[in-house]
Amino acid sequence: MPPRTNKVSGGRTPALMLQGTGSDVGKSLIVAGLCRAFARRGMAVRPFKPQNMSNNAAVTAEGGEIGRAQAVQALACGVPPRADMNPVLLKPQSEIGAQLVLQGRVAATAGAREYTAMKGDLLPKVLESFGRIAADADLVLVEGAGSPAEVNLREGDIANMGFAEAAGLPVVLVADIDRGGVIASLIGTHALLSPGEQARTKGYIVNKFRGDPSLFDGGIAIISTRTGLPCLGLIPWFEKAGDLPAEDAVALDRPPAPRARDDAPIRIAVPRLARIANFDDLDPLSMEPDVALDIVPAGRPLPGDADIVLLPGSKSTRADLDALRAEGWDIDIHAHYRRGGLVIGLCGGYQMLGRTIADPEGIEGAPGKSEGLGLLAVETVIGGAKTLRETGAVESSTGEAVRGYEIHMGETKGSDAARPMLRAVGNDPSGNDGAVSACGRVMGCYLHGLFGADGFRHAFLARIRRDRPRGLDYAARVEGALDALAGHMEAHADLDRLWEIADAR
């Protein structure tokens, strides 16, 4: 297939939507791999996801907010992420409610029933964003959410077949063979679709295969006979998936890939908060060869031999702080501090380290005020406009440059903020961020992506290392994983047929 540099005749941009037979079947990873693979063929490729539900978000250059998976897919395309790539983002704040981010900006907080009533009004905005993304693309790869087999949610749908129908997109189903029942999931999903939706569906991909692919020839024959659809890829398990940021917290519930780290000299403990957000902040640390990152689940104390306790971001800070206390982790954190350990807080975790957290308007839950852990002399008031921006700064203790993004509501002030963890480039004190305790062993800031800065991460960990080996290059590792993923797709998916389907829409 030759590279494309223009749209099909008639002005319609080629596009293809990948929908799963369930959640967590690997749609995000496959879209990222296809983005990089088609981009390597000289195409201007763009990702799109009409509706996403995740607390793992990224901030775009224009100050918008999108799902982390779409930011990774944009990286795979070689372009900056844009708010239009994920026009509807739902960020769960409780068991029944979520913050609605529309085209990058906070629009409302809604329960499930309220959001269902809103969906019809959101479709024009979603189509508007899709049109802008398609305008400068040779190919748009669209990711669904959940499954089109959830036919009870079909009315007003903007995430799967409802969007595909409105935008006139062909669909390819993606199924996960590793979890079992892949034949039933594909045939059952197809059977639940309406005749029009079946006609729109052009094939399927079986993901996460292990072993000899010829052993599944019979399965492919059965699926294709029952559905009339061709198999467009039998994708083996991709070992480097762990080198890419995960889309949502489901990934934290899976055991990590085996690594010989029991004797790692640096041990970092992270309490697994119920509403953990932007946990890809942890990825660069977890990949360091001499770091053991322990994400501690509920029911287990924080380990006493940790060098660092790191409190991650949270979508519901006061509720997670209550849960942290219910687990007894506050006692563990104070004991760790008394033993001379380091304590770091990022965003919501930074707020928890202070004296108080007030939410007078009930933005994250019931209005009220909570006592913090009291390890930093700062106070937080949640309210006002949401801060969404990319930021560059200098980390105070190492003098190393860092870059990332802020995504939070509220303001944190206090005497320890006179010792900011991050100093603004250009020495403008109004751009300083975070706080450091007088002893220097407790610190926090609002900057996500902090540990992605190789120079800072290496210098910071050198405070703890017995010797000073060279650390990993995180950005290069992510790029390497995307290139490997593209090669994986090129070897095991029918890219030429996928392009034909997208081009014929």
N, C-alpha and C positions, 0 to 999 in steps of 0.2 A: 504494500500500500504506500503510495507516494505521500510526502508531506502535503498538508493542506494549508493554504494561507488565505482562503476566502470562503464565504458561505455558499451553500447550495443555491442554485437558481431559484428566484422567487423570494430570496431574502430570509428564509427560515434557517436558523442556526441548527446544525445537527446536534441532537441531544438524546440522551438515554438515561432512564431511571432504573436504579437497582433497588429492589424491594426485598425484604427478608421474609422467610417463613416464621420468624420470631425475632425477639430482641437478642442482641449479642451473638449473631451468627457470623459476624465479621464483615458487615457491609462497609463500615468506615475504612477498614484496612484495604479491602478490595478496591474501593473508589480511589484511595490514595495511591495504590499501586498502578491502577489504570491511568490516573492523572499523570504520574511520572513517565509511564511507558509511552503514552501518546505524545506527551511533551517532548520526549526524546526523538520522536518522529518529525519534529518541526512544527507541531501544532500549537496554537494558542488555546490551551485547555483551561477551563474554569470549573470549580466544584460548586455545588448548590445543594442545600438541604432546607426544604420549606419550613419544617418544624422540628425542633430538637428539644429534648428534655435532659438537662445536665447542669450540674453546678461546677463543672470544669470548663471555665470560659476563658476566652482570650479577648484582648482589647486591640482594635484596629487603629491605624494611623489617624483616622478622622475622629477617633474617640468613641467608636461604637463597640458593641459587645456581641460576640458570637460564640458558638460552641468551639471548644478546643479542637475537635476533630476536623472542623472546616478550616481552621487555621493551619493544621498540619497538611491538609489536602492542598491548600493554597501554596504552601511551601513546596509540596511535590510538583506543582505546576510552575514554580519559579516566579510567583507573583505575590505581592503583599495581600494579606487578608482584607476583605471588605465586609461591611455590615450586611450588604445585600446578599452575601453568600449564605446567610442563615437568618432570614428575616423574622422568624418567630422562634424565640428561645424561652423555654420554661425552666425556671430555677426553683426547685422544690424548697419550701421553707418549713413545711410541716407535713404530716401524713395526708392532709386533705387540701393543702393550699400551696400555690407557687407564685413567684414573681414572674410577670409577663414582660419580656423584652421584645419590642417591636422595631424592626429595622435598626437595631443597635441601641435603642433607648428604652428605659423603663417606662412602661405604659400603664401597668395596673398590677394589683395583687388579686388573685382570683382563686376560688375553690374549683373543684372539678366540674360541678354543674354550671357555675358561672362561666367558666372557660368554654364549655360545650356550647353555651348560648352565644358566645362571641365569635365562634369559628367562621361562620358565614360572612361576617363583616371583615375578617382578616384576609380572606382569599384575594380580594383585589390588591391589597398591599403586597401579598406574596407574589402574585403575578407581575406586579410592577417591578419588584426586585429582580425576579427572574429575567424580565425583559432587559433590564440594565446590565445584568451579568452576561446575557447572551449577545448583547450588542457588540462587544469587542472580543468575541470568542469564535474559534473554529469548531469547538466541541464543548458542550456542557455535560458533565457527568453528575447526575442528580441522585442523592441518597434518600431513601425512604426512612421511616421511623416505625419501630415495632413491626407489625405485619398487616398486610391487606386482608388476612383471614379473620381479623377482628371485625366481622361484619356488623356487629352490634354498634360499632362506632362509625359506620360508613356514612351516615347522614352528616353533612357538613364537613366531611373529611378534607383536610388540607395536607396531610402527611404522606399519603400513599396514593391509592387509585383516584381519590377525589382531585388531587393536584394533577396527576398524570392525565386525567380526562380533560381538565380545564386548560392545561398547557399543550395538549396534543402530543404526549410523549409515549414512545414504546417502552415496555417494561421487561426487565430480566429479573427472575427470582433468584435469590441466594439462600442456600440452606447449609446448615452445619451438621456434617456427618459425625463429628466427634461426640456430640451429645446423644447420638442414637436416634432411631426412628426417622431417618432422613427420607426414606421412600414414602412413608405415610405423610410426613410434613409437606412434601412437594405435591403429591397427588391430592392430599386433603385441601391444601391451600388453593390449588387450581380448581377443585370441585366447588369450593365456596364462592368463587368469583362469578359475577354475572356473565352472560354470554358476551357482552360488549367488553368487559374487562379481560375475559379469556382471549378475545381476539387481539387485544392490545398487548398481551403477554407473548413475547417472541422467543423465549428460551429460558434456560436455568443454568446456574453454576452451583456445583457442590464444593463446599469449602472445608478446610481443616482435615483433609484425608491423611491417613497414616497407613503405610504398608505398600503392598504391590497393587498398583492401580488396575491391573487386569482382573483382579478378583472382584471388582465392582462392575465389570462389563454387563453382567446379568441385571444388576440394579438399574443401570442406565437404560437398558432395553425395556425394563418394566415401566419405569417412569415415563419414558418417551412414548411408549405404546398407550399408556393410560391418559396422558395429557396431550399427545400430539406435538410436544415441544422438543426441540433439539437440546442436547447438552452442549453448552458453550465453554465449559471448563470444569476440570476435576483438579482442584487446587490443593496440593499437599500442604501439610502443616508448615507454617513459616516460623522458623526458630527465632528470627530476629525481631519478632513482633514486640517483644519486651523492651526494645530499644526506642520505641516510638511512644509518645504520650498517649495514655488511654483516654477514651471518651468519657467514661463515667465510673462511679465508685464500685460498680460490679467487679471491675478488674482487681480491686483490693481484696476481694473475698476469695480469689483464687490463690493457691499456693504459688510462690515465686519459682522461677526456673532454678533448678539446682545449681548452686555455686559454692565452691569450697571457701566458706567465710567464717567458720566457727572460730578460727584463730585470728580474725581481722583485728588489727590494733585499734581501730576507731569504731566505737559502737554508738549508734544514734537511735534513740527510742522516740517513737511518734504515737501518741494516743490516737486510736481510730475513732474520730468523732462521728456521730450519727449523721451530721449535715456537713461533712468534710467537703471543702470546695477548693478547686485549683490545686489538686494534689499532685499534678505533674511538676510542681515546685520540687518534689522529692526525687524525681528521676535522675538528675545529674549526680546526686549524692549516692543513690543506690547503685549506680554504675561504676563508681570508683572502686578499683580492685582491692583496696585495703579498708573499705568501709562496710560494716554490717548494719543495714538499716532495718530496724525491727518495728513494723507497724502493729501495735499492740491492740488486740481485739478486746471488746468488753468481756469482763470476767477474769482478766489476767492482770496482775499488778505490773507497773512499769519496772523494768529490770534494774536492779541495784548497781550493776556494773557498767551502766551507760556513761559515756563521756559527755553526751549532749542529749537533752530532752528538747524536742522541737514540736511546738504547737502549730499546726497547720491552719489554713484558712477555714472559715465556716460560713454557711449561708444563714445560720441562725445562732448567733454568738451566745446570747444569754441562755438559750435552751441547751446548747452544747456544754456550756459552763456548768449548768445544773447537773447534766448527765455525767460530766467529768468528776464532779464532787460525789455523785451517787456511787461511782465506781471506786472512790477512794484515791483517785489519781492525784488529787490536789495534795494529799499527804505525801505521796511518792515524790511529787515534784519538789515540795519543800525539803524533803529529806535529801534528795539529789543536790539541791542548792546548798544545803548545810555541809554536805560532803565535799564541796568545792567544784561541783559540776557546772557546766554551761547550760543556760536555758535561753532558747530563741523562740520568738513568736512572729509569725507572718500573718499580716492582715487581721483576721478575727482572732488568731492566736496572740497577736500583739495586744489587742484590746483586752483579752483575758488576763494578761500579765499585770495590768494596771490595778488601780484601787477600786474603781467603780466603772460600770457600764450602764448608762441610762438610755432608755428608749421611750421618751415621753409621748411620742405619737403612735406607738405600737406598730412600727414599720416591719419589724421582724417577728412580731408575735404580740402577746398582751403588753400593753403599756406598763412601764415600771422601771425599776432600778435594781441592779445586782451588784453585790460585792465581788470584786475581782480577786485574783490570787495575791495581789499586794506586793509583787516582786519588783514592780516599777512604779515610781512616783508620778503616775499620769492618770487622767480620768478621760473617759470617752462618752460623748453624747451622740447617739445615732439620730440622724435627721438631715434635712436639707437636700440639696441636689446630689445625685450620685456622681462620684468622681470616677471618670473613665479617661485615662490618658496613658500614653507611652512616656516613659521617664528615663533619663540618664542621670547618674549621680556618681559620687565617689564614696566608697565605704570607709568609715572613719578609722577603724582600727588597723586596716591594711593599706589604705591609700590607693586601693585598686578601683578601677572604673567598673561600674555595673550598669546594666540596662534591663528594663523590663516594663511592666505596666501596673497601674493602680486600678482597682475595681472595688470600690467600697462606698458605703454611706456613713456620714458622720465625721467627727473630728476628735482627735486625741491631743490633749494638752497636759502640761504639768512640769514640775521642776526638772525631772530627768530628761525631758525633751530639749532642755538646754544643752544636753550632750547628745545630739542626733546621731543615729546609727549611720544615716546617709546624708552627705553634704551635697548641696546642689552644685552642679557645674557652673563656674562663674562666681561662686561664693555669695550668691543671693540667699540670705538666710530664710526668706519666705519660701524657698523651694526645698529646704531641709526636710527630712522625713525620719520618723522613728525616735527612739530613745535608748539610752544605755545607762545601766545602774552605776552608782558611784564606784562599786567594786569591779565593774567591767565584765561580770559574769552573767548578767541578764541583759538581753537586748531584743529589740523588735522593731519592725517597720511595716509599711503597707506595700512594699514593692514585691510583686510576683515576678518570678523569673530570676530572682537574685542569685541563686546558686547555679544558674546557667552560664554565668560569667566565669570562664575558666581561670583567669588570673586571680580573681577574688576567691573562688572556691579552693584553689590550690594553696593560696596564702593562708586562708582561714583554717583549713585542715592541718596545715603545717604547725599550727599552735599545739596540736595534739599528737601528731606523728612522732614516733621515736626517732625516725630518720625522715628524710624529705625526698621520697621518690617522686618522679614526675607524674602528675595526675592525667586523667584522660581529657581528650578534646571532645566535649559534649556535642557541640554543633556538628563537628565532623562525623561523629558517631550516628547522629540522627540522619544526616545526609547519606551516609553509607548504608543505613538501613533502608532508606527510601529507594536508593539505587538498586539494592539487592531485591527489594520488593517488586520493583518494576521488572527486573529480570525474571523473577518468579512468575509474574503475570504473563510476560512474553512467552515463557516456556510452557505454561500450562493452561492459558486461556486463549480462545480464538479471537484475537484482536481484530483481524480482518473482518470477520463476521460481525463482531460487535460494532465496528465502524459502519458497515453496510446497514445495519439496523438503525443506527443513529442518523445516518445520512438520508435514510428513506422516510423519515417521519412526516 
